[in-house]
Each structure stands twice: as structure tokens, then as C-alpha cells.
Amino acid sequence: MTNSNKILAVIRPNRPKPDDIKQSEAKTDVQTDSQKESKTESKPESQTESKTESKLSLPEKPSHRPRPSSSSSDKPYRPSRPKPKHLEEVSQATNPAGEIFNPGDQIWVRSPWGKWAVAEIDKFYESNRDQVVAHFNPKEEKAGWTWMGGCIRSELLKKVPIRQE
């Protein structure tokens, strides 16, 4: 079954180039000069010609008037951005459950392939007064995946249970 609602062609009108418009205006100016010399036209015809001539000409560009001088109070206020705070290194962090985490602890993190994986905490950073971020390095890898590590907020830290053999 074929679809009969296909667009076969799109026709767009051709716009005259600015050079073509100037040439056509020059030709009409020469013709009007020769017609004025002959003076064989009646008034109604000359009025219709002036109307058609005005339709052929390009619209005038708006004049560039100087803007009135504006004081600094007229401009909208643009707030200045605070400079980025340097991250401060912290020795340990706690999660909402009250567990204390130190560098070298093993934690559960979401791996790039979507499964839970074990990672080791490298360092802690304080980004805000109330927010501590842990930088970790992965301990598990999967074939075909490259994983260099990442960061996780201290509120999301989960310890890996220690296996006793």
C-alpha cells in the first residue's frame, strides 16, 4: 500500500536581488524623464505612475537616531558572582545513620554499567559548611568498561560489610 500524501515539490517565490531592483529603478527613472519631456500625458495617468513607482522602490531604512544618554542607574543591576570557594580537605565524614567514614573504607557505589560496585574512599572534601563529598576509586571492574573513580555526597555513603572468614 502506498501513501498518496507525499510532498512532491515546494515552490518558493524568487526575491529580486538588490542590484536588480536598483537597475529596474534606474530604467523607470529614464522612462519617466523621457515621458516628462514629451508632456503628452494627462494628470490621472501621471498619478497612477507615481503610485506604481512607489511600489517598486525599496522601503527606506529607519534613520539611526542617537540614543539619549543613559546613566548607570538606568541599566539593570547585574549581581556579581561569588568567587568559587576552594575545597577544604576533611579527615572523616558521617552519614545520616551516624556511621563514621575514614579514607580507605570500602563503600557501595553505583557503577557506570548500572550495578552496585565496591569502591575505596580516597579523600573527603567540604564543599559547603553542611556538605561533605567523598572522592573514591573503584575496586571492581568489568570487561569493556573504563572507570577512573568519582565523587559521592556523604549523605549517600553505605559501608560494605566486612567478611569474616
BANU-905926 format. One line per 4 residues: number of its first residue (from 1); their letters; for each residue x, y, z of N, C-alpha, C. Coordinates in Angstrom, 1 decimal. Layout:
<rs>
NUM) A) X/Y/Z/X/Y/Z/X/Y/Z; ...
</rs>
This chain:
<rs>
1) MTNS) 0.8/-1.2/0.0/0.0/0.0/0.0/0.9/1.2/0.0; 0.6/2.2/-0.9/1.4/3.4/-1.0/0.7/4.5/-0.3; 1.5/5.4/0.2/0.9/6.6/0.8/0.8/7.7/-0.3; -0.4/8.2/-0.5/-0.6/9.2/-1.6/-0.3/10.6/-1.0
5) NKIL) -0.1/10.8/0.3/0.1/12.1/0.8/1.6/12.5/0.9; 2.3/12.5/-0.2/3.7/12.8/-0.2/3.8/14.2/-0.8; 4.8/14.9/-0.3/5.1/16.3/-0.8/6.0/16.1/-2.0; 5.6/16.5/-3.1/6.4/16.3/-4.4/7.3/17.5/-4.6
9) AVIR) 6.9/18.7/-4.3/7.7/19.9/-4.6/7.2/21.0/-3.7; 8.2/21.9/-3.4/7.8/23.1/-2.7/8.3/24.3/-3.6; 7.3/25.2/-3.9/7.7/26.3/-4.8/7.7/27.5/-4.0; 8.9/28.2/-4.0/9.0/29.5/-3.3/9.3/30.6/-4.3
13) PNRP) 8.7/31.7/-4.0/8.9/32.8/-5.0/10.3/33.3/-4.9; 10.8/33.7/-6.0/12.2/34.2/-6.1/12.2/35.7/-5.7; 13.0/36.1/-4.8/13.1/37.5/-4.4/14.1/38.2/-5.4; 13.8/39.4/-5.8/14.8/40.0/-6.7/16.0/40.4/-5.8
17) KPDD) 17.2/40.4/-6.4/18.4/40.8/-5.8/18.4/42.3/-5.7; 19.1/42.9/-4.7/19.1/44.4/-4.6/19.7/45.1/-5.8; 20.6/44.4/-6.5/21.2/45.0/-7.7/20.1/45.1/-8.8; 19.3/44.1/-9.0/18.3/44.0/-10.0/17.2/45.1/-9.7
21) IKQS) 16.9/45.4/-8.4/15.9/46.4/-8.1/16.5/47.8/-8.4; 17.8/48.0/-8.2/18.3/49.3/-8.5/18.3/49.6/-10.0; 18.7/48.5/-10.8/18.7/48.6/-12.2/17.3/48.9/-12.7; 16.3/48.2/-12.2/14.9/48.5/-12.7/14.4/49.9/-12.3
25) EAKT) 14.9/50.4/-11.1/14.5/51.7/-10.7/15.2/52.7/-11.7; 16.4/52.5/-12.1/17.1/53.4/-13.0/16.4/53.4/-14.3; 15.9/52.3/-14.8/15.2/52.2/-16.1/13.9/53.0/-16.0; 13.2/52.9/-14.8/11.9/53.6/-14.7/12.1/55.1/-14.6
29) DVQT) 13.3/55.5/-14.0/13.6/56.9/-13.9/13.9/57.5/-15.3; 14.6/56.7/-16.1/14.9/57.2/-17.5/13.6/57.3/-18.3; 12.7/56.3/-18.1/11.4/56.3/-18.8/10.6/57.5/-18.4; 10.5/57.8/-17.1/9.7/59.0/-16.6/10.3/60.3/-17.1
33) DSQK) 11.6/60.4/-17.2/12.2/61.6/-17.7/11.9/61.8/-19.1; 11.9/60.8/-19.9/11.5/60.9/-21.3/10.0/61.2/-21.5; 9.2/60.7/-20.6/7.8/61.0/-20.7/7.5/62.4/-20.2; 8.2/62.9/-19.3/8.0/64.3/-18.8/8.4/65.3/-20.0
37) ESKT) 9.4/64.9/-20.7/9.8/65.8/-21.8/8.7/65.8/-22.9; 8.1/64.7/-23.2/7.1/64.7/-24.2/5.8/65.4/-23.8; 5.5/65.4/-22.5/4.3/66.1/-21.9/3.0/65.8/-22.6; 2.9/64.6/-23.0/1.6/64.2/-23.7/0.7/63.4/-22.8
41) ESKP) 1.1/63.3/-21.5/0.3/62.5/-20.6/-0.8/63.4/-19.9; -1.8/62.8/-19.5/-2.8/63.5/-18.7/-2.5/63.3/-17.2; -3.2/64.1/-16.4/-2.9/64.1/-15.0/-3.3/62.8/-14.3; -4.4/62.2/-14.6/-4.8/60.9/-14.0/-3.7/59.8/-14.2
45) ESQT) -3.2/59.8/-15.4/-2.2/58.8/-15.7/-0.9/59.0/-15.0; -0.5/60.2/-14.8/0.8/60.5/-14.1/0.6/60.2/-12.6; -0.6/60.3/-12.1/-0.9/59.9/-10.7/-0.7/58.4/-10.5; -1.2/57.7/-11.5/-1.1/56.2/-11.4/0.3/55.8/-11.5
49) ESKT) 1.1/56.4/-12.3/2.5/56.1/-12.5/3.3/56.3/-11.2; 3.0/57.4/-10.5/3.7/57.7/-9.3/3.4/56.7/-8.2; 2.1/56.2/-8.3/1.8/55.1/-7.3/2.5/53.8/-7.6; 2.7/53.5/-8.9/3.4/52.2/-9.2/4.8/52.4/-9.0
53) ESKL) 5.4/53.6/-9.2/6.8/53.8/-8.9/7.1/53.6/-7.4; 6.2/54.1/-6.6/6.4/54.0/-5.1/6.4/52.5/-4.7; 5.6/51.7/-5.4/5.5/50.3/-5.1/6.8/49.6/-5.4; 7.5/50.0/-6.5/8.7/49.3/-6.9/9.9/49.6/-6.1
57) SLPE) 9.9/50.8/-5.4/11.1/51.2/-4.7/11.2/50.4/-3.4; 12.5/50.3/-2.9/12.7/49.6/-1.7/12.3/50.5/-0.5; 11.8/49.9/0.6/11.5/50.7/1.7/12.7/51.4/2.3; 12.5/52.5/2.8/13.6/53.3/3.4/14.0/52.7/4.7
61) KPSH) 15.3/52.7/5.0/15.8/52.2/6.2/15.5/53.2/7.3; 15.3/52.8/8.5/15.0/53.7/9.6/16.3/54.5/9.9; 16.1/55.8/10.2/17.2/56.6/10.5/17.8/56.2/11.8; 19.1/56.3/11.9/19.7/56.0/13.2/19.8/57.2/14.0
65) RPRP) 18.9/57.4/14.9/18.9/58.5/15.8/19.8/58.2/17.0; 20.5/59.1/17.5/21.3/58.8/18.6/20.4/58.6/19.8; 20.8/57.6/20.6/20.0/57.3/21.8/20.3/58.3/22.9; 19.3/58.6/23.7/19.6/59.6/24.8/20.6/59.0/25.7
69) SSSS) 21.4/59.8/26.3/22.4/59.3/27.2/21.8/58.7/28.4; 22.2/57.5/28.7/21.6/56.8/29.9/22.6/56.8/31.0; 22.2/57.0/32.2/23.1/57.0/33.3/23.2/55.6/33.8; 24.1/55.3/34.7/24.3/53.9/35.2/23.1/53.5/36.0
73) SDKP) 22.2/54.4/36.5/21.1/54.0/37.3/20.0/53.4/36.4; 20.0/53.7/35.0/19.0/53.2/34.1/19.3/51.7/33.7; 20.5/51.3/33.9/20.9/50.0/33.5/20.4/49.0/34.5; 20.0/47.8/34.1/19.6/46.8/35.1/20.8/46.4/36.0
77) YRPS) 20.5/46.0/37.2/21.5/45.6/38.1/22.0/44.2/37.8; 23.2/44.0/37.6/23.8/42.6/37.4/24.6/42.2/38.6; 24.1/41.2/39.3/24.8/40.8/40.6/26.1/40.2/40.2; 27.1/40.4/41.1/28.4/39.9/40.9/28.4/38.4/41.4
81) RPKP) 29.1/37.6/40.7/29.2/36.2/41.0/30.2/36.0/42.1; 29.9/35.2/43.1/30.9/34.9/44.1/32.0/34.1/43.6; 33.2/34.3/44.0/34.3/33.5/43.6/34.2/32.1/44.1; 34.6/31.1/43.3/34.4/29.8/43.8/35.3/29.5/45.0
85) KHLE) 34.7/28.8/46.0/35.4/28.5/47.2/36.3/27.3/47.0; 37.5/27.4/47.5/38.5/26.3/47.3/38.0/25.2/48.3; 38.0/24.0/47.8/37.6/22.8/48.6/38.6/22.5/49.7; 38.1/22.4/50.9/38.9/22.0/52.0/38.9/20.6/52.3
89) EVSQ) 40.0/20.0/52.5/40.1/18.6/52.8/39.7/18.3/54.2; 38.9/17.2/54.4/38.4/16.8/55.7/38.9/15.4/56.1; 39.1/15.2/57.3/39.7/13.9/57.7/38.6/12.7/57.7; 37.4/13.0/58.0/36.4/12.0/58.1/35.0/12.6/57.8
93) ATNP) 34.0/11.7/57.6/32.6/12.2/57.3/31.7/11.2/58.0; 30.4/11.6/58.2/29.4/10.8/58.7/28.2/10.8/57.8; 27.4/9.7/57.8/26.1/9.7/57.0/25.0/9.9/58.0; 23.7/10.1/57.5/22.6/10.3/58.4/22.4/9.2/59.4
97) AGEI) 22.8/8.0/59.1/22.7/6.9/60.1/23.7/7.0/61.2; 24.7/7.9/61.1/25.6/8.1/62.2/26.9/7.3/62.0; 27.1/6.6/60.9/28.3/5.8/60.6/29.4/6.8/60.3; 30.6/6.5/60.8/31.8/7.4/60.6/32.6/6.7/59.5
101) FNPG) 33.0/7.5/58.5/33.8/7.0/57.3/35.1/7.7/57.3; 36.2/6.9/57.1/37.5/7.4/57.0/38.1/7.0/55.7; 39.2/7.7/55.2/39.8/7.3/54.0/40.3/5.9/54.1; 40.1/5.1/53.0/40.5/3.7/53.0/39.3/2.8/53.2
105) DQIW) 38.2/3.3/53.7/37.0/2.5/53.9/36.4/2.1/52.6; 35.8/0.9/52.6/35.2/0.4/51.3/33.7/0.7/51.4; 33.1/1.3/50.3/31.7/1.7/50.2/31.1/1.1/49.0; 29.7/1.1/49.0/28.9/0.7/47.8/28.7/2.0/47.0
109) VRSP) 28.9/1.9/45.7/28.6/3.0/44.8/28.0/2.4/43.5; 27.3/3.2/42.8/26.6/2.8/41.5/27.7/2.9/40.4; 28.0/1.8/39.8/29.0/1.8/38.7/28.4/2.3/37.4; 29.3/2.7/36.4/28.8/3.2/35.2/27.9/2.2/34.4
113) WGKW) 28.1/0.9/34.6/27.3/-0.1/33.9/26.0/-0.4/34.6; 25.7/0.3/35.7/24.4/0.3/36.3/24.2/-0.6/37.5; 25.2/-1.3/37.9/25.2/-2.3/39.0/25.9/-1.6/40.2; 25.7/-2.2/41.4/26.4/-1.8/42.6/27.8/-2.4/42.6
117) AVAE) 28.8/-1.5/42.9/30.2/-2.0/42.9/30.9/-1.5/44.2; 32.0/-2.1/44.5/32.7/-1.7/45.7/33.8/-0.7/45.3; 34.0/0.3/46.1/35.0/1.4/45.9/35.6/1.7/47.2; 36.8/2.3/47.1/37.6/2.7/48.3/37.6/4.2/48.4
121) IDKF) 37.4/4.7/49.6/37.4/6.2/49.8/38.8/6.7/49.7; 39.1/7.7/48.9/40.4/8.3/48.8/40.6/9.5/49.7; 39.7/10.5/49.5/39.7/11.7/50.3/38.3/12.2/50.6; 38.2/13.1/51.5/37.0/13.8/51.8/37.2/15.3/51.6
125) YESN) 36.2/16.0/51.0/36.3/17.4/50.8/35.0/18.1/51.3; 35.1/19.3/51.9/34.0/20.0/52.3/33.7/21.1/51.3; 32.6/21.0/50.6/32.2/21.9/49.6/31.4/23.1/50.1; 30.5/22.8/51.1/29.8/23.8/51.8/30.0/23.5/53.3
129) RDQV) 29.4/24.3/54.2/29.6/24.1/55.6/28.9/22.8/56.0; 27.7/22.5/55.3/27.0/21.3/55.7/27.1/20.1/54.8; 28.0/20.3/53.7/28.1/19.2/52.7/29.5/18.7/52.6; 29.7/17.4/52.8/31.0/16.8/52.6/30.9/15.8/51.5
133) VAHF) 31.9/15.8/50.7/31.9/14.9/49.5/33.1/14.0/49.6; 32.9/12.7/49.3/33.9/11.7/49.3/34.4/11.4/47.9; 35.7/11.4/47.7/36.3/11.0/46.4/36.7/9.6/46.5; 36.3/8.7/45.6/36.6/7.3/45.7/37.2/6.7/44.4
137) NPKE) 37.9/5.6/44.6/38.5/4.9/43.5/37.8/3.5/43.4; 37.5/3.0/42.2/36.8/1.7/42.2/37.7/0.5/42.5; 37.2/-0.5/43.1/37.9/-1.8/43.4/37.4/-2.9/42.5; 36.3/-2.7/41.8/35.8/-3.7/40.9/35.7/-3.1/39.5
141) EKAG) 36.0/-4.0/38.5/36.0/-3.6/37.1/35.2/-4.6/36.3; 34.8/-4.2/35.2/34.0/-5.0/34.3/34.7/-5.0/32.9; 34.7/-6.1/32.2/35.4/-6.1/30.9/34.7/-5.1/29.9; 35.4/-4.3/29.2/34.8/-3.4/28.3/34.5/-2.0/28.9
145) WTWM) 34.7/-1.9/30.2/34.4/-0.6/30.8/35.6/0.0/31.5; 35.8/1.3/31.3/36.9/2.0/32.0/36.3/2.9/33.0; 36.7/2.8/34.2/36.2/3.6/35.3/37.3/4.1/36.2; 37.4/5.4/36.2/38.6/6.0/36.9/38.2/6.4/38.4
149) GGCI) 36.9/6.4/38.7/36.5/6.8/40.1/35.4/7.9/40.0; 35.2/8.5/41.2/34.1/9.5/41.2/34.0/10.2/42.6; 32.9/10.9/42.7/32.6/11.6/44.0/31.2/11.2/44.4; 31.0/11.2/45.7/29.6/10.9/46.3/29.4/11.8/47.5
153) RSEL) 28.2/12.2/47.7/27.9/13.0/48.9/27.9/12.1/50.1; 28.3/12.7/51.3/28.4/11.9/52.5/27.1/11.3/52.9; 26.0/12.0/52.6/24.6/11.5/52.9/24.3/10.2/52.3; 25.0/9.9/51.2/24.7/8.7/50.4/25.7/7.5/50.6
157) LKKV) 26.6/7.7/51.6/27.6/6.7/51.8/27.0/5.4/52.5; 27.4/4.3/52.0/27.0/3.0/52.6/28.2/2.1/52.7; 28.5/1.6/53.9/29.7/0.8/54.1/29.5/-0.6/53.6; 30.5/-1.2/53.1/30.5/-2.6/52.6/30.7/-3.5/53.9
161) PIRQ) 29.9/-4.4/54.2/30.1/-5.3/55.3/31.4/-6.1/55.2; 32.2/-6.1/56.3/33.5/-6.8/56.3/33.2/-8.3/56.5; 33.8/-9.1/55.6/33.6/-10.5/55.5/34.6/-11.1/56.6; 34.1/-12.0/57.4/34.9/-12.7/58.4/35.0/-14.1/58.0
165) E) 36.2/-14.5/57.8/36.4/-15.9/57.3/36.9/-16.8/58.4
</rs>
